[in-house]
Amino acid sequence: DGGITQSPKYLFRKEGQNVTLSCEQNLNHDAMYWYRQDPGQGLRLIYYSQIVNDFQKGDIAEGYSVSREKKESFPLTVTSAQKNPTAFYLCASRSGVIGNQPQHFGDGTRLSIL
Amino acid sequence: SQKIEQNSEALNIQEGKTATLTCNYTNYSPAYLQWYRQDPGRGPVFLLLIRENEKEKRKERLKVTFDTTLKQSLFHITASQPADSATYLCALDPMDSSYKLIFGSGTRLLVRP
């Protein structure tokens, strides 16, 4: 079945540590996205990529980094510079540029601080 | 400033009633508006899309309206069931060729048996 796979489902970070969240899609979508969701809040865009080897900052990119070396993969690194990383992280993909295409989401990674 | 707003208070209704959720936006002119369902600990799932030239869109027990004059979309679930309990998010395309969607914060729906 086509879809988006995020791993791990739960992740714990120690102080000063970088951690990487995995996102893989087999939908052959060009665009991929990372969102952060905090309790009672909406989705906030961290980074997005419209094509391989290209990505743009979203609204809250500070303390995060991404890469897009393959169409199927868009990993997110939460760096030690992100002082409040505890949140639910969602990866999504989308096939087209115009607004009539829905986003397809993975089931998220919940990141906590040890 | 540009905003997309949904009622932050949970909507609590009796099974069998119609649930109506509201999405308001300001300073956008979207050609499309989308609705998603999110269950706890899961990613959002796409439900319906409505275009600016469509006043109403239906899918089974779901109905969405889109009023570009009021800058508002309404999402209705008729004959609601406890299984409809979830958070519902609206999203719009800012029409800036960025591939982005702008999401509201969602409204939690609780359907009592």
Interface residues (C-beta under 8 A of the other chain):
Chain A: I4 Q6 A31 Y33 Y35 G40 Q41 G42 L43 L45 Y48 Q50 Q56 G58 F88 L90 A92 R94 V97 I98 G99 N100 P102 Q103 H104 F105 G106 D107 G108 R110
Chain B: S8 P30 A31 Y32 Q34 Y36 G41 R42 G43 P44 V45 F46 L49 R51 L89 A91 L92 D93 M95 S97 S98 Y99 K100 L101 F103 G104 S105 G106
